[in-house]
Every structure is written in C-alpha cells, then in structure tokens.
Amino acid sequence: MNGKEITFEKEAAFLSPYAKKSADTRGRLREEEPCPMRTDFQRDRDRIIYSKAFLRLKNKTQVFFAPDGDHYMSRLTHTLDVSQIARSLARCLSLNEDLAEAIALGHDLGHTPFGHVGERLLNSLCPTGFRHSEQSLRVVDLLEKDGRGLNLTYEVRDGILNHGKNGRPATLEGVVVSLADRIAYINHDIEDAIRAGCVKESELPPGPVKVFGRDTSSRINTAICDICAESEGKPYVRMSAEKQEALDELRAFMFDRVYEHANELIQESAERMLRALYTYFMENPAALPVLYRETAKTDAPRAVCDYLSSMTDKYAIGIFKELFVPREGSV
C-alpha cells in the first residue's frame, strides 16, 4: 500500500462525514498522471507554494504600504496566517486539513500591489470589474507556468474563488478558509493599525473587545474556539450569532477608520501610479510581456489587469519610474 492509499484509509476512518475526502475529488480541468505518494489536494498545496505568484506575495502590501518597521503584515504573512487558522479549524472539526491548507495558500494569489487601493482602482478602470478572488482563479487556471496554469482540483479552485465574505464555497473546507481569512485580516490589521498610530487600542469598539478580548492572540483563539463549539459534528461551519455580530462590528470599524483612510497621501500616489500604468499599457498593448499579449488582442483591459495585478509594489514603482520619470541627464 502506497502513501496516498494510506492517507485515503485514514481519511475514511477519522474525518467527519461532512469532510471532503481526497479520494472523492471532482478532479482537475485536465487529466494527468496521479502521484503515487501524495493526494491531489497535497499536490495542489505544493504547486501553489512553488508558484511564482506565491513568491511575489512577500512584496505585496497587506494594508500599510512601505511601513517604517519590520513587523507589519505583508500579503504573504497574511496568507500564512490564514493557512494556520484554517488548519486549526479543519483539524478541530475533523475536516480535510490538506484541502483547507491548499485553498488558504492560494486564496490571494491574484491580489494587486498596494493592497486594497490597488484592487479598488483596477475595479473602477476595468469595464468588467476586478475582484481579487476571480483574479486568483485566473492565476492558477491560466497565468501560472507561462500560461499553462497549475491545473488544480475543482475543490481548491472553488475555495479560492469563493473565499470572500459573500462567497458560497462548495466544501466545508472552503467555508473554513473564508472564516479564517476574516479572522486573520481583521485581527492582525488592528495590530498593524495600532502600531502605525492610525487608531489607539482604547478606541476599539467596546462590545467586540468584551466578546473577543483585547489582544490579538485572545481574539483569534476566542474565534476559533467559538467556531469549533458551534460547528462540531454539524453539516455547516459558522460562528455563533454573538461572535459573528462582534466580528462584523470590528470589520466595520476597520473599514471606517483604517482601510478607507490609512496613509491617504501614499494611497493617492499608488492610485496615480497604477492609473498611469493602466493607461499606458491600454494605449501600448505591444509593450505588455509576451504572456499577456494574446489576451490583449481580444480583451485589452483584462490583459492589462492581469499584468498590473501580478506586480509587486516594488516592481510597479520600478516600471512607473522607467516609463514616466525622466532619467538624470535626459533631455
């Protein structure tokens, strides 16, 4: 019996009847030779970790662009945070930890540079809109590996696409990642906002503080324990009504005080850079890298969004300077 078959037997014996078993995957977009040792969900996790899009997350903004300090969250550290919370929840609820981990690691692969401001701007410029969850699916389906994609399983692709607050994942593991994402970004963004001086700890809404606790560790632990108590042995995964209301209040507070207003001067600069880059490549599609030129022939806005959303903060700034900032000694 090989390693994969042993995993199949363990899942059948120990996972919840509501878990997605690796043996029951709906498969990939394209058939391929299976691995004798790893399940398809384990292979998906590995493909995501070794993808170029995953590596670029380390240089993409989470909330605060170019912060003065080494301990602010990047898009990569946020992703690892979501993965850890999702794995904890999946383990507690006897769900498929490999599937939850793969979805979590891939959920933000299509996110823009400059965090929320980048996504909002591309959404306003692209005629068909821009959502990072949809872009993350484009990355794994179409853009990675020089246009061949990662050929992930249906369940991982579904979880990536539907990880947002209003998404409807097809698996409970996908629901776990959606909840883990909100728990992670709200709580660690609070920590970053306090560190940056955008808010004071004393300004946090008192109701959620009373429900979850005052420090990040307590809030995350309370959320995980609540979801496990509410969902254990059930055909759903959710928070209790009290905790969900408190989390929603914290989220609303962060949008009002931080996400929409933090570093407004820097956000304006990021918007100007991305707007200028978008306009330039719309007018000069031949200047796009080869990977995006074929799409540009039929859907130039989408091709430009594919390119711009792939950029790290540093790379976007470099391209902007190359195109628009006169070099020393130039006429």
LUMKOLRO-238151 format. One record per atom (N, C-alpha, C): residue in three letters; z, y, x. Coordinates in steps of 0.001 Angstrom, whole numbers, plus 500000, padded with zeros to 6 digits. Example, Ala and Ser with C-alpha at 12.3 -4.5 7.8 and 13.67 -1.06 7.14 Angstrom:
<rs>
ALA507800494310513190
ALA507800495500512300
ALA507800496700513200
SER507080497750512850
SER507140498940513670
SER507870500030512900
</rs>
This chain:
<rs>
MET500000498806500856
MET500000500000500000
MET500000501250500896
ASN499047502175500664
ASN498977503368501498
ASN499921504461500985
GLY499991505564501759
GLY500925506634501430
GLY500692507245500066
LYS499446507397499685
LYS499140508007498392
LYS499601507110497247
GLU499379505824497379
GLU499794504897496321
GLU501319504872496183
ILE502020505010497291
ILE503486505077497241
ILE503919506329496475
THR503238507443496729
THR503546508679496005
THR503285508506494518
PHE502170507853494169
PHE501866507606492755
PHE503006506827492084
GLU503502505807492771
GLU504576504986492204
GLU505869505783492050
LYS506178506601493036
LYS507382507431492962
LYS507293508424491807
GLU506135509023491635
GLU505966509994490549
GLU506100509321489192
ALA505507508141489066
ALA505594507419487791
ALA507035507044487466
ALA507825506754488504
ALA509197506296488283
ALA510182507437488076
PHE509956508556488752
PHE511003509575488809
PHE510655510916488165
LEU509392511219487977
LEU509055512522487402
LEU509244512525485886
SER509448513706485356
SER509585513890483908
SER508323513410483190
PRO508468512926481963
PRO507263512564481192
PRO506368513767480940
TYR506901514976481122
TYR506110516191480888
TYR505483516724482170
ALA505745516070483307
ALA505156516483484583
ALA503698516045484646
LYS502925516750485468
LYS501545516349485717
LYS501532515417486911
LYS501253514138486670
LYS501239513155487746
LYS499966513325488574
SER500102513129489869
SER498949513287490756
SER497819512337490401
ALA498164511147489951
ALA497137510156489595
ALA496345510563488365
ASP496877511523487582
ASP496241511900486322
ASP495477513214486399
THR495206513689487615
THR494454514928487734
THR493097514835487037
ARG492655515956486512
ARG491330516001485889
ARG490222516133486921
GLY490605516186488183
GLY489606516121489240
GLY489106517472489717
ARG488071517403490566
ARG487524518577491220
ARG486179518974490625
LEU485733520179490948
LEU484423520624490477
LEU483325519722491025
ARG483485519288492271
ARG482506518395492906
ARG483231517152493410
GLU482696516009493133
GLU483315514767493597
GLU483251514682495111
GLU484284514082495696
GLU484320513910497139
GLU485154512683497475
GLU485026512233498707
GLU485761511053499160
GLU487262511349499147
PRO488064510529498465
PRO489506510787498429
PRO490169510502499764
CYS491332511113499968
CYS492128510876501175
CYS493028509661500936
PRO493133508737501879
PRO493967507554501666
PRO495463507840501718
MET495859508950502328
MET497277509231502525
MET497821510301501579
ARG497031511345501318
ARG497518512474500534
ARG496959512446499120
THR497779512862498164
THR497283513040496803
THR496374514259496774
ASP495639514412495676
ASP494735515558495562
ASP495500516875495565
PHE496691516905494961
PHE497472518144494962
PHE497983518475496368
GLN498334517456497135
GLN498752517681498518
GLN497591518195499359
ARG496414517668499122
ARG495230518151499842
ARG494929519601499474
ASP495085519937498190
ASP494852521321497767
ASP495792522275498481
ARG497067521893498548
ARG498044522724499257
ARG497593522957500691
ASP497179521901501374
ASP496777522019502770
ASP495525522883502909
ARG494577522734502007
ARG493355523543502072
ARG493665525024501916
ILE494582525335501033
ILE494957526734500818
ILE495637527302502058
ILE496578526560502621
ILE497315527044503796
ILE496374527338504964
TYR495327526539505133
TYR494418526719506258
TYR493206527583505929
SER493197528194504766
SER492084529065504394
SER492225530425505057
LYS491099531104505226
LYS491112532448505807
LYS491800533437504868
ALA491596533264503569
ALA492207534181502604
ALA493725534121502686
PHE494281532937502903
PHE495730532807503029
PHE496224533504504285
LEU495514533360505389
LEU495913534010506634
LEU495913535525506497
ARG494979536051505719
ARG494889537512505570
ARG496048538098504775
LEU496757537287504014
LEU497849537807503196
LEU498933538477504027
LYS499060538081505288
LYS500133538649506118
LYS499915540131506373
ASN498693540614506229
ASN498388542024506474
ASN497949542745505202
LYS498413542248504060
LYS498153542932502793
LYS499473543434502215
THR499430544637501669
THR500617545265501103
THR501103544519499875
GLN502413544382499755
GLN503023543935498509
GLN503264545158497607
VAL504138546068498021
VAL504363547316497288
VAL504268548518498211
PHE504956548445499363
PHE505061549596500245
PHE504083549471501399
PHE503160550438501474
PHE502103550428502481
PHE502617550999503799
ALA502392550265504902
ALA502789550682506243
ALA504221551198506283
PRO505197550386505837
PRO506576550868505795
PRO507185551002507179
ASP508174551888507288
ASP508898552059508541
ASP510023551030508621
GLY509676549834509000
GLY510662548768509090
GLY509982547418509083
ASP510662546424509632
ASP510077545089509766
ASP510448544136508638
HIS511248544566507692
HIS511809543631506724
HIS511302543830505303
TYR510219544588505155
TYR509609544746503845
TYR508709543541503542
MET508557543256502266
MET507721542127501861
MET506244542458502043
SER505490541517502576
SER504034541581502571
SER503545540636501482
ARG502239540616501265
ARG501702539689500272
ARG501965538240500695
LEU502010537962501987
LEU502283536604502457
LEU503737536225502232
THR504670537098502607
THR506076536746502415
THR506405536621500931
HIS505745537435500096
HIS505915537269498648
HIS505433535892498214
THR504268535475498717
THR503714534167498354
THR504653533032498762
LEU505214533118499946
LEU506158532094500393
LEU507418532102499528
ASP507835533272499109
ASP508988533410498227
ASP508719532722496883
VAL507539532981496321
VAL507163532342495053
VAL507118530829495210
SER506575530367496323
SER506486528928496578
SER507869528297496614
GLN508803528945497287
GLN510154528393497399
GLN510832528317496031
ILE510726529381495244
ILE511343529387493909
ILE510677528347493015
ALA509345528263493079
ALA508619527293492259
ALA508998525860492621
ARG509129525581493900
ARG509519524235494326
ARG510934523910493858
SER511828524875493938
SER513202524649493474
SER513220524318491984
LEU512463525075491206
LEU512401524823489765
LEU511764523467489466
ALA510662523164490135
ALA509979521888489894
ALA510877520708490245
ARG511599520827491343
ARG512494519746491755
ARG513617519560490735
CYS514183520666490296
CYS515284520611489334
CYS514840519995488006
LEU513607520291487595
LEU513107519842486295
LEU512310518547486387
SER512282517918487563
SER511533516671487789
SER510055516838487451
LEU509509517987487841
LEU508080518230487708
LEU507407517955489047
ASN506089518116489102
ASN505349517775490313
ASN505447518929491316
GLU506293518734492323
GLU506549519789493307
GLU505297520126494114
ASP504472519110494427
ASP503249519364495196
ASP502292520258494423
LEU502155520012493134
LEU501269520827492308
LEU501792522255492207
ALA503094522402491958
ALA503680523739491859
ALA503505524503493164
GLU503698523824494288
GLU503567524481495581
GLU502129524938495827
ALA501165524096495511
ALA499762524462495724
ALA499379525682494891
ILE499786525703493615
ILE499482526859492763
ILE500125528116493328
ALA501386528006493723
ALA502107529171494237
ALA501450529723495502
LEU501065528851496414
LEU500459529307497658
LEU499095529950497428
GLY498409529578496350
GLY497073530124496088
GLY497024531253495085
HIS498164531600494473
HIS498090532483493301
HIS497645533906493624
ASP497838534386494845
ASP497481535768495187
ASP496372535861496227
LEU495587534817496412
LEU494547534836497442
LEU493512535936497202
GLY493323536338495964
GLY492315537347495651
GLY492870538745495538
HIS494113538942495938
HIS494701540276495788
HIS494059541267496751
THR494051542523496321
THR493412543592497068
THR494285544088498216
PRO493700544865499135
PRO494544545621500055
PRO495281546721499297
PHE496343547211499875
PHE497128548322499313
PHE497806547972497991
GLY498072546699497768
GLY498893546285496638
GLY498357546667495272
HIS499269547126494409
HIS498917547421493018
HIS497871548524492910
VAL497930549490493814
VAL496990550609493727
VAL495561550124493942
GLY495366549158494847
GLY494033548617495077
GLY493487547899493862
GLU494332547111493215
GLU493885546386492030
GLU493535547353490905
ARG494376548361490685
ARG494109549323489618
ARG492789550058489854
LEU492537550432491100
LEU491318551179491384
LEU490076550325491170
LEU490054549102491699
LEU488877548247491504
LEU488673547928490033
ASN489756547782489294
ASN489638547533487860
ASN488985548719487151
SER489272549930487614
SER488683551121486992
SER487231551329487406
LEU486843550853488584
LEU485493551080489087
LEU484507549991488662
CYS484949548759488624
CYS484045547647488306
CYS483757547611486803
PRO482507547620486387
PRO482175547646484947
PRO482779546490484161
THR482939545338484786
THR483520544182484094
THR485003544017484390
GLY485608544994485073
GLY487030544956485362
GLY487358544099486574
PHE488601544168486987
PHE489063543385488133
PHE490499542966487897
ARG490752541664487943
ARG492105541110487870
ARG492286540177489057
HIS493396540336489765
HIS493550539557490995
HIS493642538062490732
SER494111537662489547
SER494169536227489241
SER492763535638489121
GLU491872536380488480
GLU490476535920488384
GLU489810535927489753
GLN490136536951490553
GLN489561537013491896
GLN490080535883492769
SER491334535508492593
SER491885534382493358
SER491114533103493054
LEU490717532928491789
LEU489917531755491432
LEU488531531838492064
ARG487938533042492107
ARG486641533204492780
ARG486757532846494259
VAL487870533217494862
VAL488058532924496281
VAL488028531421496528
VAL488801530661495743
VAL488878529216496000
VAL487640528483495506
ASP486943529039494518
ASP485753528370493979
ASP484478528724494739
LEU484354529999495148
LEU483056530490495595
LEU483029531140496975
LEU484125531737497403
LEU484044532598498579
LEU484564531971499871
GLU485558531110499766
GLU486078530478500979
GLU485041529544501609
LYS485242529285502889
LYS484381528370503657
LYS482915528786503566
ASP482693530100503761
ASP481332530651503807
ASP480540530373502539
GLY481212530451501397
GLY480528530307500118
GLY480577528914499533
ARG481189527972500236
ARG481273526607499703
ARG482509526420498832
GLY483500527263499008
GLY484735527137498232
GLY485609526005498741
LEU486807525920498179
LEU487764524896498591
LEU487696523645497720
ASN486976523719496608
ASN486819522573495708
ASN488179521997495311
LEU489030522835494730
LEU490370522413494335
LEU490352521675493008
THR491475521058492673
THR491590520334491410
THR491684521300490233
TYR491379520781489062
TYR491447521580487838
TYR492829522180487656
GLU493870521402487885
GLU495229521848487593
GLU495658523007488495
VAL495287522964489768
VAL495623524053490683
VAL494813525293490321
ARG493545525117490038
ARG492692526246489662
ARG493206526901488378
ASP493590526083487411
ASP494126526616486151
ASP495413527400486397
GLY496299526873487232
GLY497551527566487508
GLY497341528895488208
ILE496391528937489140
ILE496067530187489833
ILE495552531225488835
LEU494632530824487973
LEU494031531754487020
LEU495045532265486010
ASN495990531439485632
ASN496889531775484527
ASN498317532091484958
HIS498497532540486204
HIS499858532779486669
HIS500443534101486181
GLY499622534964485595
GLY500106536258485130
GLY501025536135483925
LYS501666537254483591
LYS502662537263482516
LYS502082536774481192
ASN500823537092480930
ASN500196536710479664
ASN499324535465479776
GLY499384534782480918
GLY498592533575481082
GLY499163532394480315
ARG498320531408480082
ARG498738530200479372
ARG498355528976480207
PRO499146528666481222
PRO498813527522482084
PRO498769526207481309
ALA497905525307481758
ALA497745524018481093
ALA498828523027481487
THR499571523308482551
THR500626522405483001
THR501960523137483061
LEU503052522377482983
LEU504366522994483136
LEU504563523504484563
GLU503910522872485518
GLU503985523358486888
GLU503363524752486994
GLY502301524991486238
GLY501711526326486208
GLY502652527349485591
VAL503379526953484551
VAL504378527837483939
VAL505490528150484935
VAL505900527145485691
VAL506936527327486716
VAL506515528411487709
VAL505270528362488165
VAL504789529356489134
VAL504739530749488501
SER504310530833487263
SER504272532126486585
SER505658532759486530
LEU506669531966486179
LEU508041532467486151
LEU508538532795487559
ALA508224531927488524
ALA508657532154489902
ALA508067533442490457
ASP506832533729490097
ASP506177534955490558
ASP506939536189490083
ARG507286536202488804
ARG508010537358488259
ARG509409537477488865
ILE510089536352488995
ILE511433536376489594
ILE511359536916491018
ALA510357536467491760
ALA510242536859493172
ALA509912538329493312
TYR508849538779492646
TYR508431540155492920
TYR509399541178492359
ILE509992540920491222
ILE510932541900490671
ILE512142542039491588
ASN512708540930492020
ASN513950540985492778
ASN513756541467494214
HIS512735540993494895
HIS512550541463496262
HIS511935542854496310
ASP511189543235495278
ASP510693544614495230
ASP511834545595494992
ILE512852545175494245
ILE514056546004494102
ILE514704546220495473
GLU514807545139496222
GLU515399545216497561
GLU514613546178498446
ASP513277546087498412
ASP512431546982499208
ASP512540548426498725
ALA512611548618497403
ALA512694549973496858
ALA513995550654497267
ILE515081549898497279
ILE516368550454497731
ILE516286550771499217
ARG515692549870499995
ARG515548550090501440
ARG514704551333501716
ALA513685551568500894
ALA512785552708501089
ALA513352554008500534
GLY514448553925499791
GLY515045555126499231
GLY514413555589497934
CYS513568554733497325
CYS512942555098496048
CYS513945555059494897
VAL514869554139494962
VAL515929554036493963
VAL517239553739494683
LYS518324554014494020
LYS519645553652494520
LYS520149552441493750
GLU520930551634494403
GLU521476550450493742
GLU522225550833492463
SER522890551978492493
SER523659552435491330
SER522773552823490156
GLU521454552995490405
GLU520534553399489342
GLU519933552214488597
LEU520143551003489089
LEU519609549828488396
LEU520205549762486995
PRO519406549348485995
PRO519926549297484622
PRO521145548376484533
PRO522231548851483932
PRO523496548101483955
PRO523446546774483212
GLY522649546694482127
GLY522580545442481370
GLY522101544277482210
PRO520903544396482837
PRO520421543308483692
PRO521330543020484887
VAL521948544066485452
VAL522869543850486565
VAL524042542981486118
LYS524534543242484928
LYS525641542443484393
LYS525207540998484153
VAL523972540814483702
VAL523471539469483387
VAL523154538675484658
PHE522480539318485615
PHE521959538604486778
PHE522804538748488035
GLY523546539827488146
GLY524268540093489394
GLY523651541263490125
ARG524342541767491138
ARG523916542991491802
ARG523037542738493022
ASP523174541605493686
ASP522378541378494895
ASP521239540406494613
THR520249540418495506
THR519024539635495310
THR519307538149495176
SER520127537615496056
SER520422536184496029
SER521043535764494702
SER521979536551494205
SER522626536220492932
SER521639536266491779
ARG520782537272491780
ARG519814537410490684
ARG518845536225490646
ILE518332535850491818
ILE517382534736491867
ILE518074533429491500
ASN519266533197492021
ASN519991531964491712
ASN520317531871490219
THR520723532994489633
THR521025533001488195
THR519789532676487381
ALA518647533246487773
ALA517404533000487041
ALA516998531534487119
ILE517070530953488318
ILE516688529548488489
ILE517614528640487685
CYS518906528866487778
CYS519870528024487052
CYS519668528133485547
ASP519355529330485076
ASP519139529535483647
ASP517906528772483162
ILE516809528859483913
ILE515582528151483520
ILE515815526647483507
CYS516520526142484500
CYS516792524698484554
CYS517659524258483368
ALA518687525037483052
ALA519563524684481933
ALA518823524758480610
GLU517929525724480479
GLU517198525924479232
GLU516092524892479044
SER515530524363480137
SER514289523579480060
SER514422522112480425
GLU515552521699480963
GLU515690520319481434
GLU515443519320480310
GLY514522518387480555
GLY514200517356479581
GLY513373517835478398
LYS512894519064478453
LYS512124519650477339
LYS510633519684477670
PRO509780519783476652
PRO508333519859476911
PRO507870521279477198
TYR508773522129477645
TYR508443523518477966
TYR509314523962479133
VAL508917525080479735
VAL509730525716480784
VAL509862527178480409
ARG511112527637480269
ARG511318529031479890
ARG512745529461480230
MET512954530774480196
MET514285531340480340
MET514962531390478978
SER516280531513479009
SER516994531786477766
SER516624533184477292
ALA516806533445476015
ALA516441534738475447
ALA517187535878476136
GLU518470535669476429
GLU519266536724477064
GLU518723537070478444
LYS518438536056479253
LYS517965536300480609
LYS516541536861480600
GLN515713536381479675
GLN514348536901479610
GLN514339538381479238
GLU515178538771478309
GLU515274540179477925
GLU515748541026479103
ALA516707540521479859
ALA517213541255481011
ALA516147541370482100
LEU515381540287482327
LEU514323540330483336
LEU513237541313482932
ASP512877541320481643
ASP511872542265481154
ASP512338543708481342
GLU513630543949481166
GLU514164545297481356
GLU514084545708482825
LEU514390544777483718
LEU514259545067485144
LEU512809545346485513
ARG511886544560484963
ARG510458544744485244
ARG509996546111484762
ALA510402546507483555
ALA510028547815483020
ALA510581548933483900
PHE511805548763484377
PHE512424549744485274
PHE511606549897486550
MET511164548768487123
MET510406548817488364
MET509043549470488159
PHE508387549205487038
PHE507103549853486782
PHE507282551356486604
ASP508340551740485932
ASP508580553156485664
ASP508986553916486916
ARG509822553310487761
ARG510396554029488889
ARG509704553752490225
VAL509046552609490344
VAL508540552221491663
VAL507037551981491673
TYR506556551008490887
TYR505164550588491013
TYR504173551707490740
GLU504482552562489798
GLU503553553620489432
GLU503707554868490292
HIS504813554989491030
HIS505092556266491669
HIS505473556191493138
ALA505767554998493657
ALA506238554901495039
ALA505160555364496017
ASN505556556171496972
ASN504641556630498022
ASN503350557210497444
GLU503489558171496536
GLU502321558685495811
GLU501273559272496748
LEU501704559956497799
LEU500752560534498742
LEU499944559439499427
ILE500625558366499850
ILE499935557254500510
ILE499024556545499513
GLN499480556395498268
GLN498643555764497252
GLN497370556563497036
GLU497474557869497008
GLU496291558703496834
GLU495316558505497991
SER495829558393499206
SER494971558159500365
SER494284556804500268
ALA495044555788499837
ALA494461554452499685
ALA493375554462498618
GLU493614555155497527
GLU492611555250496469
GLU491339555917496979
ARG491496557003497719
ARG490323557706498237
ARG489524556817499177
MET490219556072500025
MET489526555179500945
MET488748554100500205
LEU489396553439499266
LEU488727552354498545
LEU487599552874497666
ARG487807554038497056
ARG486743554625496226
ARG485516554954497082
ALA485764555533498259
ALA484658555862499157
ALA483937554600499624
LEU484699553549499949
LEU484084552297500384
LEU483277551656499253
TYR483833551691498050
TYR483123551121496897
TYR481790551842496695
THR481820553167496711
THR480604553949496512
THR479586553677497612
TYR480068553611498838
TYR479154553386499958
TYR478430552047499832
PHE479164550984499565
PHE478530549669499518
PHE477708549473498242
MET478051550180497171
MET477184550157495987
MET475836550794496307
GLU475859551849497110
GLU474618552539497475
GLU473897551860498635
ASN474619551028499384
ASN474031550352500543
ASN474389548873500547
PRO473940548113499547
PRO474326546690499467
PRO473866545869500676
ALA472827546329501360
ALA472368545598502544
ALA473384545657503675
ALA474324546610503582
ALA475360546731504606
ALA476512545759504380
LEU476518545074503233
LEU477552544072502972
LEU477398542895503928
PRO478483542211504266
PRO478351540975505046
PRO477474539964504312
VAL476882539060505062
VAL475918538097504510
VAL476485537336503317
LEU477748536970503371
LEU478373536173502318
LEU478215536805500937
TYR478172538143500870
TYR478191538835499575
TYR476812539345499140
ARG475820539248499990
ARG474532539869499675
ARG473794539174498543
GLU473902537859498438
GLU473197537149497370
GLU473744537558496012
THR475063537640495888
THR475672538104494641
THR475246539524494334
ALA475111540357495358
ALA474757541765495163
ALA473389541934494521
LYS472508540951494673
LYS471170541056494090
LYS471219541089492567
THR472194540420491983
THR472292540345490519
THR473520541049489965
ASP474546541235490783
ASP475793541851490317
ASP476442542587491483
ALA475903543756491801
ALA476392544520492942
ALA477866544895492819
PRO478344545357491642
PRO479774545691491551
PRO480686544516491887
ARG480306543319491427
ARG481136542158491718
ARG481104541823493201
ALA479940541930493818
ALA479835541643495248
ALA480673542623496059
VAL480634543890495686
VAL481422544895496404
VAL482913544630496210
CYS483311544272494992
CYS484720543936494745
CYS485134542698495526
ASP484235541718495633
ASP484533540534496440
ASP484856540937497878
TYR484044541834498422
TYR484234542255499811
TYR485492543104499974
LEU485645544117499128
LEU486788545014499275
LEU488111544294499050
SER488165543398498069
SER489424542696497795
SER489774541713498903
SER488787541300499682
SER489069540377500793
SER489714541089501976
MET489628542407502015
MET490083543161503180
MET491600543214503273
THR492101543203504491
THR493494543557504729
THR493597545077504761
ASP494807545590504684
ASP494994547041504754
ASP494365547596506042
LYS494691546960507151
LYS494220547431508457
LYS492700547403508548
TYR492097546342508045
TYR490643546220508119
TYR489967547280507255
ALA490506547527506060
ALA489931548552505179
ALA489980549923505839
ILE491093550235506471
ILE491221551520507161
ILE490206551602508304
GLY490034550499509025
GLY489084550484510131
GLY487652550706509670
ILE487244550039508591
ILE485889550216508062
ILE485697551636507562
PHE486729552187506902
PHE486640553575506418
PHE486432554530507591
LYS487207554369508650
LYS487065555248509808
LYS485677555104510437
GLU485194553874510515
GLU483887553621511111
GLU482774554306510333
LEU482909554334509013
LEU481851554886508169
LEU481970556384507941
PHE483190556904507890
PHE483364558276507396
PHE484067559232508358
VAL484718558737509383
VAL485432559628510294
VAL484594559850511540
PRO484199561106511805
PRO483381561383512986
PRO484081560958514266
ARG483320560339515153
ARG483895559922516418
ARG483931561108517380
GLU484878561034518292
GLU485030562114519255
GLU483761562292520068
GLY483273563521520126
GLY482065563817520884
GLY480783563731520071
SER480910563229518795
SER479699563132517972
SER479360564505517401
VAL478105564685517069
VAL477644565975516545
VAL477656565953515031
</rs>
